[in-house]
Amino acid sequence: MMESAVLQIMPKPGMTVNQIAERLSQHTPAIWGNVLSDRIEWVLRTVEPADDTVLVSAIGSLASNTENVKPSDSSPHPS
């Protein structure tokens, strides 16, 4: 049996595994992983080393997504 590392992504509260999979599929290039009931995972021996930065960038874009964050209203209002 060939050994390999597995990268797993679990949804943050308020998100589902399917929402994460959908966002990753819309990334350029599209990112596809094994969608399980509670996580998405990648067997890293199936990811080309040249694609590591693409995968990290796509996952990072999930972490920096602020769609569920309500901005504070601290800007001055016009009189």
N, C-alpha and C positions, 0 to 999 in steps of 0.2 A: 504494500500500500504506500502510495506517495504522500509524504507529509506536506502540509500546506497551512498557511495562516488563513483565518476567516475574519473578515471585517463585517461587523453587524451594526446596523442603525436601527434604533428604536424610536418611535414617535414621542415627541414631547407632549405634555398634557394639552388637550384641545385639538390634536392632530391624529390622523389615522395612518396606518401603514399604506393604505391605498392613496391617500393624498400625497405622501412622500414619493411613492412610486410614480404618480402622475407628474409631479414637479420635475423629477429626475428625467422622465421620458421627454420632457419639453426642453431640457438643457441642450445646448449645441456643443458637441454632439450629444445625442440621446444617451442616457446612462441606464442600463438595464441590470437588474440584480434578481436574486431569488426572493420572491415575495412570499413570506410566511405569515401566519396569523398575527404575530406580535412584533415582527421585525423584517428588515430587508438585509440580505447578506450577500457578500461576494467572496468566493474562494479565490484568494489572491494569486494562486498559480495560474488562474485563467485570465488575469489582467496583465497585459503587456507592460513591461517596465516603462516604456515611453508614454503610457497612458496613466501612470500614477498621478501626475499633476492634474490631469483632466478630472479624474475621480475625486481628488481632494478638493479641487475648485468647486465641483458640483455639490459636494456635501457641505462645503463651507458656505455656499450660497443659501442652503437650507437654514444654517445656523444664523446667518445674518438677515434672514427674511423677517421683516417686522410687520407683516400683513395683519397679525393678530394683536399688535401693540397699538394702543390708542395714544396718539401724541398729546402731550400736555399743551394747553393753550397759554403759553407764556409770552407770545408775541404781542407787541403793543397794538391796540386797536386804533384805527383812524378816528379823529374827532368829528 
